[in-house]
């Protein structure tokens, strides 16, 4: 009898396990207008089990454990919902998601190389959905910064672009190719090494994750300040077509389109296009042409191959080009220097019989005699493979990319022939390989491990050139000797620079997530980096008056000199981080992080300053940058319809790599130097609130305090040019590009209704962005400070789930005049120029979508 009972119990348990092993949950995901949502992610909380909804919104889950359990349902553009599945339930689970058109706070993200809700991620992160990006007109990073106030981007042209997070990342001002960016820019897992990529139009974006603080134990390329992680829309086996056209003032036209569908049972494709055109916003009175137009084209193609449920392979290729007649800067003002009276800007132009077309930069008038051109081409191919192994995923990302740069600039910012040529034509190629595994190693331990390698080659094409015009002698004149006015002495005199930079970076990285309890997690991470850089730099003078007179030759050498050097360097670094995360409740998640990081050795590729006529070769190489970062944050969900997050941080940097300006004309784009110590600290607050399905509000506020703790040998600011010393102790001074306060605030009113037979919402949306004043000079200057400003954007229209949507919009609705950046002219004669913000623009957008709901 006992044996029979034992056998019965065993068989009952065995049959029960079989039944539970085949437990099947089905359901649908639809929006508030009863339209199916394709591509929604359904995750069984506490497990790695998930499903994705099909074209009918249907999904199926195979679960080994009996209910009850909780499903987390999310889709980009919608608010995440949690649905309880009680014991014994067998009926389908029907889920309705409502639109979240704002900065998303509850979507599934991959910031830690796995799918999880952003409120559960112990990282300072902002997530902006592709629909939000498109509706706000944020078609590049410069406009996206209005949605994420801790982001700063400054661009006087695509090459000279600074992308910073919390005031750190790249050197402020004019770019030097020999330094690594501190903010990583990724598209579908591929690192883009050149900052010019941040000026291109986004193409078919699914979402953008902005990670703040050092990143190195999760991402391929080591970054000291943060990362942009852009995910594009993927090929689908369900046909989809999207098309969008926008028209506005100043001849603005933008067109976007994408088409996707199956090529076979296991092969799908997607092709996406973006094009933007706009007339120039500045008027050149000399050429009678408008300049600073937009002329952008981009295309992206993808093939998705799914040989089995466990393998997914994507082959992607993209190409973008910009051909603007532009990136000109306008005259903004004059700072009196400490040079002799005859060397002041006002006296110089008076002696040359010249006057500016306007002294009000917001007249938007220039008279530049050298054309502005920015030929900017970027593209590449990548192969990404995801293979499910055990309870995780093995990912391989292989990529090759190129960047071709063909510019023309007028760096004296006047109609005088001072600098006739300033062109840094370049070609760049990179290859990269990343292999990583992310998954669960036990019920309490998960993590990410990987290896990464990137090689780069940057060379002049065939050389960088800078050439003096007929008026150069008067701007460079440093004595009253009449020899300076020798006819033709400096006219046509210039430098050609031949350089080649090759670099390699390799790393092994990993991060664990140890669940000590269901609420307490410890996340340690390590990264070992190896970096190798080689540069061959050769600058040669040419032209001007051919003479053997030593006095005339000395004058020429005071303007330009020959320079040549070779540097071959490598270094290694072990850095890491540890995070402790505590989930006090389902609505409160707190974390604390300590991390170290570094930026490898920098090499000066813009020319070196001279001392007694000889180049200062000790500046050819600058020290690595070492970072210590502390952060405490709390993420809360006060109600089902709201979120509120807060973080405070402190970042200390030793041997901060900075770009500094010099009075020497021949040091193109300034040169790199180390500040002994820098500190940035701050606090960030962001939140979302949804009142019913009618009103949505979002807000973000950022406080940032950045200063030089010690920089004892910095170049003097513009107004102190000509002082007894060319260097100054600026310890305690403000870091450039940082507003103490920045924020964004917006909202949208949605009224569910129909337009003809289309179901959707009539909506009114307002977005605002503000920032306080900031320094626009690496060495604090009383003249190169940008005043704070407030921008207001608005949209009004009808948005359908599928079919046709349309709206009218305006950016800078109040027509605010503001500067984005101030730059001293080459040679520091006292005058400076500005990159000015766009005036009020307005227009209309019409959108058509078939297939996937396109919000």
C-alpha positions in Angstrom: 0.0 0.0 0.0 2.8 2.4 0.9 4.5 1.7 -2.4 1.3 2.4 -4.3 0.8 5.7 -2.5 4.4 6.7 -3.2 4.0 5.8 -6.9 0.8 7.7 -7.1 2.4 10.8 -5.5 5.4 10.5 -7.9 3.1 10.2 -11.0 0.9 13.1 -9.9 4.0 15.3 -9.4 5.4 14.2 -12.8 2.1 14.8 -14.6 1.7 18.1 -12.9 5.2 19.2 -14.0 4.3 18.2 -17.6 1.2 20.2 -17.5 2.9 23.2 -16.0 5.8 22.8 -18.5 3.2 23.3 -21.3 1.4 26.2 -19.6 0.4 28.5 -22.4 -0.8 32.1 -22.0 -2.2 33.9 -25.0 -3.4 37.5 -25.4 -3.4 40.7 -27.5 -2.0 44.1 -27.2 -3.9 47.1 -28.6 -4.0 50.9 -28.3 -6.8 53.0 -26.9 -8.4 53.1 -30.3 -8.6 49.3 -30.5 -5.8 49.1 -33.0 -3.3 46.2 -32.7 0.2 47.1 -31.7 3.0 45.2 -33.5 6.3 44.6 -31.7 5.1 45.1 -28.1 7.3 43.3 -25.6 5.7 41.1 -23.0 7.9 40.0 -20.2 7.1 37.6 -17.3 8.5 39.6 -14.3 11.2 37.8 -12.4 12.1 35.6 -15.4 13.8 35.9 -18.7 10.6 34.6 -20.5 9.3 37.1 -23.0 7.3 37.4 -26.3 6.7 39.9 -29.0 3.3 40.8 -30.4 2.6 40.1 -34.0 0.7 42.2 -36.6 -2.6 41.4 -35.0 -1.2 42.3 -31.6 -1.3 38.7 -30.5 1.3 37.0 -28.4 1.9 33.6 -26.9 4.0 32.7 -23.8 5.2 29.2 -22.8 5.7 29.2 -19.0 6.9 26.4 -16.9 5.5 27.6 -13.6 1.8 27.9 -12.7 0.2 31.3 -12.1 0.0 33.7 -10.4 2.5 36.0 -12.1 2.9 39.5 -13.5 3.3 40.4 -17.1 5.1 43.7 -18.0 3.9 44.9 -21.4 5.8 47.7 -23.1 6.1 49.3 -26.6 8.0 52.3 -27.7 5.6 55.3 -27.8 3.3 53.8 -25.1 3.2 53.7 -21.3 4.2 50.3 -19.9 1.5 48.3 -18.1 1.8 45.5 -15.6 -0.9 42.9 -15.8 -1.7 40.3 -13.1 -2.4 36.8 -14.2 -4.2 35.1 -11.3 -4.2 31.4 -10.4 -6.3 29.2 -12.7 -6.7 31.8 -15.4 -7.0 30.3 -18.9 -8.7 33.1 -20.8 -6.7 35.3 -23.1 -4.9 38.3 -21.6 -6.0 41.4 -23.4 -3.9 44.5 -22.8 -4.5 48.1 -23.7 -1.6 50.5 -23.9 -2.0 54.3 -24.0 0.2 56.7 -25.8 3.3 58.1 -24.1 4.6 60.7 -26.6 7.0 62.3 -24.1 10.4 61.4 -22.7 9.8 57.8 -21.9 10.4 56.5 -18.5 8.9 53.0 -18.5 10.0 51.4 -21.8 12.1 48.4 -22.2 15.7 49.4 -22.8 19.0 47.7 -23.6 21.4 50.0 -21.8 22.8 47.1 -19.8 22.8 44.8 -22.9 19.5 43.2 -21.9 15.8 44.1 -22.0 14.6 45.7 -18.9 12.4 48.6 -17.7 14.4 51.8 -17.4 13.0 52.5 -13.9 14.8 49.3 -12.7 18.1 50.3 -14.2 20.6 51.6 -11.6 22.0 54.1 -14.1 21.3 57.8 -14.8 19.5 57.4 -18.1 17.1 59.3 -20.3 15.1 57.5 -22.9 13.5 59.3 -25.8 11.3 57.4 -28.2 11.6 57.8 -32.0 8.1 59.2 -32.3 9.0 61.8 -29.7 12.1 62.7 -31.5 10.3 63.1 -34.8 7.3 65.0 -33.5 9.5 67.5 -31.7 11.6 68.1 -34.8 14.7 66.9 -33.1 16.2 65.4 -36.2 19.8 65.6 -34.9 21.7 65.7 -31.6 21.8 69.5 -31.5 18.0 69.6 -31.3 17.8 66.5 -29.0 19.7 68.4 -26.3 16.5 70.5 -25.8 14.8 67.3 -24.5 17.7 66.1 -22.3 19.1 69.2 -20.6 22.3 67.5 -19.2 23.5 67.2 -22.8 25.6 69.9 -24.4 26.5 70.1 -28.1 28.5 72.9 -29.7 29.3 72.9 -33.4 31.0 75.5 -35.5 31.1 72.9 -38.3 30.7 69.1 -38.3 34.4 68.5 -37.6 34.6 71.1 -34.9 31.8 69.6 -32.8 31.8 69.1 -29.1 29.4 66.6 -27.6 29.3 66.6 -23.8 27.2 65.1 -21.0 27.2 66.9 -17.7 29.8 69.3 -19.1 32.4 66.6 -19.8 33.3 64.5 -22.9 35.1 66.3 -25.7 37.4 69.4 -25.6 35.4 72.6 -25.9 35.9 74.8 -29.0 37.8 73.7 -32.1 38.5 70.0 -32.5 41.9 68.3 -32.3 41.9 64.9 -34.0 44.4 63.5 -31.7 42.1 63.1 -28.7 39.4 60.5 -27.9 35.8 61.6 -27.3 34.6 61.2 -23.8 31.0 60.6 -24.9 30.4 57.4 -26.9 28.1 57.7 -29.9 26.5 54.3 -30.8 24.1 53.3 -33.5 22.7 49.8 -33.2 25.8 48.8 -31.2 28.4 50.3 -33.5 30.6 53.0 -32.1 31.1 56.1 -34.3 34.6 57.5 -33.6 34.3 60.9 -35.2 32.2 63.7 -33.6 31.0 64.8 -37.1 28.5 61.9 -36.8 26.5 63.8 -34.2 25.6 66.5 -36.8 23.9 64.1 -39.2 20.2 63.6 -39.4 18.7 60.6 -37.4 17.4 57.9 -39.7 14.4 55.8 -38.7 15.1 55.9 -35.0 13.3 53.6 -32.6 14.7 55.1 -29.4 17.6 57.0 -28.0 19.1 56.2 -24.7 21.3 58.9 -23.1 23.5 57.3 -20.4 25.1 59.8 -18.0 28.4 59.2 -16.2 31.4 57.0 -17.1 30.7 53.9 -19.2 33.2 51.1 -19.7 32.0 47.8 -18.2 29.0 47.5 -20.5 29.9 49.3 -23.7 32.6 48.4 -26.3 34.5 51.7 -26.3 35.6 53.2 -23.0 33.9 56.6 -22.4 34.5 58.9 -19.5 31.3 61.0 -19.6 28.5 58.9 -21.0 27.0 57.5 -24.1 24.4 58.0 -26.8 22.9 54.6 -27.5 20.7 54.9 -30.7 18.5 52.0 -31.8 17.0 52.1 -35.2 13.8 50.4 -36.3 14.5 46.8 -37.4 13.3 44.9 -40.5 9.9 43.2 -40.0 8.2 40.2 -41.6 5.0 42.2 -41.6 4.9 44.8 -44.4 5.1 48.4 -43.2 5.3 51.6 -45.1 5.9 55.0 -43.5 6.3 58.4 -45.2 6.6 61.9 -43.8 7.0 65.3 -45.5 7.5 68.7 -43.8 7.4 72.1 -45.3 8.3 75.4 -43.5 9.6 78.9 -43.9 13.1 79.7 -45.2 12.4 77.1 -47.9 12.5 74.2 -45.4 11.7 70.8 -46.8 12.2 67.5 -45.0 11.2 64.1 -46.3 11.5 60.7 -44.5 10.4 57.3 -45.6 10.9 53.7 -44.7 9.6 50.4 -46.1 10.0 47.0 -44.7 8.7 43.5 -45.3 9.6 39.8 -45.9 11.9 38.6 -48.8 11.3 35.0 -47.8 10.3 32.9 -44.8 13.5 33.7 -42.9 14.6 36.9 -44.6 13.3 40.4 -44.2 14.5 43.8 -45.3 14.2 47.5 -44.4 15.2 50.6 -46.3 15.0 54.1 -44.8 15.7 57.5 -46.2 16.0 61.0 -44.8 16.5 64.3 -46.6 16.6 67.9 -45.3 16.9 71.1 -47.2 16.6 74.7 -46.1 17.7 78.1 -47.4 20.5 80.0 -45.6 19.9 82.0 -42.5 22.8 84.5 -43.0 23.2 86.9 -45.9 26.6 87.6 -47.5 26.5 91.2 -48.7 29.7 90.6 -50.7 28.4 87.7 -52.8 24.7 88.7 -52.4 23.9 85.1 -51.4 22.2 83.5 -48.4 24.5 81.1 -46.6 24.3 78.5 -43.8 21.6 76.4 -45.5 20.8 72.8 -44.9 21.6 70.1 -47.5 21.4 66.7 -45.9 20.8 63.3 -47.3 20.9 59.9 -45.7 19.9 56.3 -46.4 20.1 53.1 -44.4 19.4 49.5 -45.5 19.1 46.4 -43.4 18.7 42.7 -44.0 17.4 40.4 -41.2 18.0 36.7 -41.4 16.4 34.4 -38.8 17.5 30.8 -39.5 16.0 29.6 -36.2 14.3 30.9 -33.1 17.7 31.1 -31.4 19.7 33.0 -34.1 19.1 36.5 -35.5 21.6 38.2 -38.0 21.3 41.7 -39.3 23.5 43.1 -42.1 23.2 46.9 -42.2 24.7 49.6 -44.4 24.3 53.4 -44.3 25.5 56.5 -46.1 25.0 60.1 -45.3 26.2 63.3 -46.9 26.0 67.0 -46.1 26.7 69.7 -48.7 25.7 73.0 -47.1 26.9 76.4 -48.2 27.5 77.1 -44.7 28.7 77.0 -41.1 29.7 80.6 -41.3 30.0 82.6 -38.1 29.0 86.2 -37.7 31.0 89.0 -36.1 29.9 89.3 -32.5 32.1 91.9 -30.8 35.6 93.2 -29.9 37.6 92.7 -26.7 40.3 95.2 -26.1 43.6 93.3 -25.6 46.8 94.2 -23.8 48.7 94.6 -27.0 49.9 98.0 -28.2 47.3 100.4 -29.6 48.4 99.7 -33.2 47.6 96.0 -32.7 44.0 96.5 -31.6 41.3 95.3 -34.0 39.6 98.7 -34.4 42.9 100.4 -35.3 43.9 97.6 -37.7 40.7 97.8 -39.7 40.8 101.6 -39.7 44.3 101.5 -41.2 43.1 99.1 -43.9 40.0 101.3 -44.7 37.6 98.5 -43.8 34.3 98.5 -41.9 32.1 95.6 -41.0 28.7 95.1 -42.8 27.0 95.1 -39.4 28.0 95.1 -35.7 24.7 93.5 -34.7 25.2 89.8 -35.1 21.4 89.3 -35.2 21.2 91.3 -38.4 22.6 88.0 -39.7 24.9 89.8 -42.2 28.5 88.8 -43.2 30.9 89.8 -46.0 33.4 87.0 -45.9 35.6 86.7 -48.9 36.5 83.0 -48.5 33.6 80.6 -49.2 32.3 78.5 -46.4 31.9 74.8 -47.3 31.5 71.6 -45.2 31.6 68.5 -47.4 30.8 65.8 -44.8 30.4 62.2 -45.8 29.9 59.3 -43.3 28.9 55.7 -43.8 29.7 52.1 -43.3 28.5 48.5 -43.0 27.9 46.3 -40.0 27.1 42.7 -39.2 25.3 41.9 -36.0 24.5 38.3 -34.8 22.5 37.4 -31.7 22.6 33.7 -30.7 20.7 32.5 -27.7 22.9 30.2 -25.6 21.6 28.7 -22.4 19.9 31.5 -20.4 21.6 34.3 -22.2 22.6 35.7 -25.6 25.9 35.8 -27.4 26.3 38.9 -29.5 28.9 39.7 -32.2 29.1 43.1 -33.8 31.5 43.6 -36.7 31.7 47.0 -38.4 33.7 49.2 -40.8 33.1 52.9 -41.2 34.4 55.9 -43.1 34.4 59.6 -42.8 35.5 62.0 -45.6 35.8 65.7 -44.8 36.2 68.5 -47.3 35.8 72.0 -45.8 36.5 75.7 -46.5 36.5 78.3 -43.8 37.1 82.0 -43.3 38.7 82.1 -39.9 39.2 85.8 -39.7 35.4 86.3 -39.9 35.7 89.5 -42.0 35.7 90.5 -45.7 39.4 91.3 -45.5 41.9 88.9 -47.2 43.6 87.9 -43.9 43.3 84.1 -44.1 42.6 83.2 -47.7 42.5 79.5 -47.1 41.8 77.3 -44.1 41.0 73.8 -45.1 41.6 70.6 -43.2 40.6 68.0 -45.7 40.8 64.5 -44.1 39.9 60.9 -44.5 39.1 58.5 -41.7 38.5 54.8 -41.6 37.7 52.6 -38.6 37.0 48.9 -38.0 35.6 47.4 -34.8 34.8 44.1 -33.4 32.8 43.3 -30.2 31.8 40.0 -28.8 29.9 39.8 -25.6 27.6 37.4 -23.6 24.8 38.7 -21.5 22.6 36.4 -19.5 21.7 34.7 -16.2 24.4 32.5 -14.6 22.2 31.3 -11.7 19.0 32.4 -10.0 21.0 35.1 -8.2 23.7 36.0 -10.6 23.6 37.6 -14.1 25.9 39.8 -16.0 27.7 40.9 -19.2 31.2 39.9 -20.4 32.9 40.9 -23.6 35.9 41.8 -25.6 36.2 44.8 -27.9 38.7 46.1 -30.4 38.8 49.1 -32.7 41.4 50.3 -35.2 41.4 53.7 -36.8 43.4 55.5 -39.5 43.1 59.2 -40.0 45.1 61.0 -42.7 45.2 64.4 -44.4 43.8 64.4 -47.9 46.4 65.1 -49.2 47.2 67.9 -46.7 45.7 70.5 -44.5 46.4 74.0 -45.8 46.3 77.5 -44.3 47.2 80.5 -46.5 47.6 84.2 -45.8 46.0 86.9 -47.8 47.2 90.5 -48.6 46.0 91.8 -45.2 47.7 89.2 -43.1 50.7 91.4 -42.4 48.6 94.0 -40.6 46.9 91.5 -38.3 50.2 89.7 -37.5 52.4 92.8 -37.2 54.2 92.8 -33.8 56.5 95.7 -34.3 56.5 99.1 -35.9 59.2 98.1 -38.4 58.3 99.2 -42.0 59.4 95.8 -43.2 56.0 94.3 -42.3 54.4 96.3 -45.1 56.9 94.9 -47.7 54.7 94.3 -50.8 53.8 90.6 -51.2 55.8 89.5 -48.1 53.0 87.4 -46.6 50.5 87.2 -49.5 50.2 83.6 -50.5 52.4 82.5 -47.6 51.0 79.4 -45.9 51.5 76.0 -44.5 50.7 72.5 -45.7 50.4 69.8 -43.1 50.8 66.2 -43.9 49.9 63.9 -41.0 48.8 60.3 -40.4 47.3 59.0 -37.1 46.9 55.3 -36.6 45.4 53.9 -33.4 44.3 50.7 -31.8 42.2 50.1 -28.7 41.5 46.7 -27.2 39.6 45.8 -24.1 38.2 43.1 -22.0 35.2 44.1 -19.9 32.5 42.7 -17.7 29.8 43.5 -15.1 27.9 41.2 -12.7 24.6 41.7 -11.1 24.5 39.8 -7.8 21.0 39.6 -6.3 21.8 39.2 -2.6 18.1 39.4 -2.0 15.1 40.2 -4.2 15.6 43.8 -3.2 19.3 44.2 -2.7 21.7 44.0 -5.7 25.5 44.5 -6.0 26.9 45.2 -9.4 30.7 45.1 -9.7 32.4 45.7 -13.1 35.9 45.8 -14.4 37.6 46.9 -17.7 41.2 46.3 -18.9 42.2 48.6 -21.7 45.1 48.7 -24.1 45.7 51.7 -26.3 48.3 52.3 -29.0 48.7 55.5 -31.0 51.2 56.5 -33.7 51.4 59.9 -35.4 53.6 61.2 -38.2 53.3 65.0 -38.4 55.1 67.1 -41.0 54.2 70.8 -41.6 55.9 72.8 -44.4 55.8 76.4 -45.2 55.4 77.7 -48.8 54.8 80.8 -50.9 55.0 84.5 -50.0 57.8 86.7 -51.1 60.9 84.7 -52.0 63.8 86.4 -50.2 67.1 85.8 -48.5 66.9 88.8 -46.3 67.1 87.5 -42.7 64.9 90.3 -41.3 62.1 89.4 -43.8 62.5 85.7 -43.1 62.2 86.4 -39.4 58.9 88.1 -40.0 57.6 85.1 -42.1 58.7 82.7 -39.4 56.8 84.8 -36.8 53.6 83.8 -38.7 54.3 80.2 -39.8 57.1 77.8 -39.2 58.1 74.3 -40.4 57.3 71.6 -37.8 57.8 67.9 -37.8 57.6 65.2 -35.2 56.8 61.5 -34.7 55.1 59.9 -31.7 54.6 56.3 -31.0 53.0 55.6 -27.6 50.9 53.0 -25.8 49.4 52.6 -22.4 47.2 50.3 -20.4 44.6 50.9 -17.7 42.5 48.9 -15.3 39.3 50.6 -14.3 36.0 49.6 -12.9 32.9 50.4 -11.0 30.7 49.1 -8.2 27.0 49.8 -7.8 24.7 48.9 -4.9 21.0 49.0 -5.8 18.2 48.6 -3.3 14.6 48.3 -4.3 12.7 49.5 -1.2 9.4 48.7 -2.8 7.8 48.1 -6.2 7.8 51.9 -6.6 11.1 53.0 -5.2 14.6 52.0 -6.5 17.7 53.5 -5.1 21.4 53.1 -6.1 24.9 54.3 -5.3 27.8 54.1 -7.7 31.6 54.5 -7.5 33.6 54.2 -10.7 37.0 55.0 -12.1 37.7 55.6 -15.8 40.3 57.0 -18.1 40.9 58.6 -21.5 44.1 57.5 -23.3 47.1 59.7 -24.2 46.3 62.6 -26.5 48.4 63.7 -29.5 48.5 67.3 -30.8 47.6 67.3 -34.6 46.9 71.0 -35.0 50.4 72.3 -34.8 52.5 73.2 -31.7 53.1 76.7 -30.2 56.6 78.0 -30.4 59.1 79.3 -28.0 61.9 81.5 -29.3 60.9 80.4 -32.8 61.2 76.7 -32.0 58.1 74.3 -31.7 57.4 73.1 -28.1 57.8 69.4 -28.9 57.0 68.5 -25.3 53.4 69.4 -26.1 53.2 66.8 -28.9 51.9 64.3 -26.4 49.7 65.0 -23.4 49.0 62.8 -20.4 46.0 60.4 -20.1 43.0 61.6 -18.2 41.9 59.8 -15.0 38.4 59.9 -13.6 36.8 59.2 -10.2 33.1 59.3 -10.2 30.5 59.1 -7.3 26.8 59.1 -7.8 23.6 58.4 -5.7 20.2 58.2 -7.3 16.6 57.3 -6.6 14.0 56.3 -9.1 10.4 56.4 -8.0 7.0 55.6 -9.5 4.7 57.5 -7.1 1.6 56.2 -9.0 0.9 54.1 -12.0 0.7 57.3 -14.1 3.8 59.1 -12.9 7.6 58.9 -12.4 10.1 61.0 -10.5 13.8 60.5 -10.5 16.7 62.3 -8.7 20.5 61.9 -8.8 23.5 63.7 -7.4 27.0 63.1 -8.5 30.6 64.2 -8.2 33.3 63.7 -10.8 37.0 64.4 -10.2 39.4 64.3 -13.1 43.2 64.3 -12.9 45.2 65.6 -15.9 42.1 66.8 -17.6 42.6 67.0 -21.4 41.5 70.4 -22.7 41.8 72.3 -25.9 43.3 75.8 -25.4 43.5 78.8 -27.7 46.7 80.5 -28.6 47.5 83.9 -30.2 49.7 82.1 -32.8 48.0 82.0 -36.2 49.9 78.9 -37.2 48.5 76.7 -34.4 45.4 75.6 -36.2 42.4 75.0 -33.9 44.4 75.6 -30.8 46.4 72.9 -29.0 45.9 70.2 -26.4 47.0 70.6 -22.8 46.5 69.0 -19.4 44.8 70.8 -16.5 46.1 69.3 -13.3 42.6 68.8 -11.7 39.0 69.4 -12.6 35.8 68.8 -10.7 32.2 68.6 -11.9 29.4 68.1 -9.5 25.7 68.4 -9.9 22.1 67.2 -9.4 19.4 66.1 -11.8 15.6 65.8 -11.5 13.2 64.5 -14.0 9.7 63.3 -14.0 6.5 62.4 -16.0 2.9 62.8 -15.1 -0.1 61.4 -17.0 -3.6 62.7 -16.0 -6.0 60.3 -17.5 -5.5 59.8 -21.2 -5.9 63.5 -21.9 -3.0 65.4 -20.4 0.7 64.4 -20.4 3.4 66.4 -18.7 7.2 66.0 -18.5 10.0 68.0 -16.9 13.7 67.8 -16.3 16.1 70.0 -14.4 19.9 69.9 -14.3 22.3 71.7 -12.0 26.0 71.5 -13.0 29.0 73.1 -11.3 32.2 72.6 -13.2 35.5 74.3 -12.3 39.3 74.0 -12.7 40.5 72.9 -9.3 44.1 73.4 -10.6 45.2 74.7 -14.0 48.4 76.7 -13.2 49.8 77.1 -16.8 46.7 77.9 -18.9 46.8 80.3 -21.8 45.5 83.8 -21.1 42.0 84.7 -22.2 41.4 86.9 -25.2 41.4 90.2 -23.4 44.8 89.4 -21.8 46.5 88.7 -25.1 49.7 90.7 -25.1 50.3 90.6 -21.4 53.8 90.0 -20.0 53.1 86.2 -19.8 51.2 84.1 -22.3 50.1 81.8 -19.5 47.9 82.3 -16.4 46.9 80.4 -13.3 43.1 79.9 -13.8 42.6 77.6 -10.8 39.1 78.0 -9.5 37.8 79.3 -12.9 34.6 77.9 -14.6 34.8 75.1 -17.1 33.6 76.2 -20.6 30.3 75.2 -22.0 28.5 74.5 -18.7 25.3 76.2 -17.6 24.7 75.9 -13.9 21.0 75.5 -14.6 19.3 73.9 -17.6 15.9 72.4 -17.9 13.1 71.3 -20.1 9.3 71.4 -19.5 6.5 70.3 -21.7 3.1 68.9 -22.1 0.5 67.5 -24.5 -3.2 67.6 -24.5 -4.8 64.7 -26.4 -8.5 64.6 -27.4 -9.5 61.1 -28.8 -11.7 61.6 -31.9 -11.8 60.9 -35.6 -10.7 62.7 -38.7 -13.0 61.5 -41.4 -12.8 57.7 -40.9 -9.5 57.7 -39.1 -9.3 57.0 -35.4 -6.7 59.0 -33.4 -6.2 62.1 -31.3 -6.3 65.8 -31.8 -3.4 67.2 -29.9 -1.7 70.4 -28.7 1.9 70.1 -27.5 4.3 72.6 -26.0 8.0 72.1 -25.3 10.3 74.5 -23.6 14.0 74.5 -22.9 16.1 76.9 -20.9 19.7 77.3 -19.8 21.6 79.8 -17.8 24.7 81.7 -19.0 28.0 79.8 -19.7 31.6 80.5 -20.5 32.5 80.1 -24.2 36.3 80.2 -23.6 38.6 77.5 -22.2 40.3 80.2 -20.1 37.5 82.2 -18.4 36.9 85.5 -20.2 34.7 88.5 -19.3 33.9 88.9 -23.0 33.3 85.3 -24.2 30.3 84.5 -22.1 27.0 83.4 -23.6 23.8 84.8 -21.9 21.1 82.4 -20.8 18.0 81.9 -23.0 14.6 80.2 -23.1 13.1 78.5 -26.2 9.5 77.5 -26.8 8.3 75.1 -29.4 4.7 74.1 -30.2 2.7 71.6 -32.3 -1.0 71.3 -33.1 -2.7 68.7 -35.2 -4.2 65.2 -35.5 -2.3 62.0 -34.9 -3.8 58.7 -36.2 -2.8 55.2 -35.1 -2.5 54.3 -38.8 -3.1 56.1 -42.0 -2.6 59.8 -42.3 -1.5 62.2 -39.5 -0.8 65.9 -39.8 0.2 68.9 -37.7 1.5 72.4 -37.8 4.6 73.4 -35.7 6.9 76.2 -34.7 10.3 76.1 -33.2 11.6 79.1 -31.2 8.1 80.4 -31.2 9.0 83.6 -29.4 11.8 84.4 -31.9 14.5 84.6 -29.3 17.9 85.9 -30.4 20.6 83.8 -28.8 24.2 82.6 -29.2 25.2 79.0 -29.2 28.9 79.6 -29.0 31.5 82.5 -29.2 34.9 82.0 -30.8 37.9 84.3 -31.0 39.3 84.9 -34.5 42.7 83.3 -35.4 45.6 85.4 -34.1 43.6 86.9 -31.2 43.5 90.5 -32.5 40.5 91.1 -30.2 37.5 90.4 -32.4 35.3 87.3 -31.9 32.5 85.7 -33.8 29.4 83.7 -32.9 27.4 80.7 -33.8 23.9 82.0 -33.5 20.7 80.0 -32.9 18.0 79.7 -35.5 15.2 82.3 -35.6 11.6 81.4 -35.4 10.7 78.7 -37.9 7.3 77.2 -38.6 5.7 74.8 -41.0 3.5 71.7 -41.4 4.1 68.0 -41.4 2.0 65.2 -43.0 2.7 61.6 -42.2 1.3 58.4 -43.7 1.8 55.0 -42.2 0.6 51.5 -43.2 1.2 48.4 -41.1 2.8 49.2 -37.8 1.2 51.8 -35.5 3.6 54.8 -36.0 3.4 57.1 -33.0 
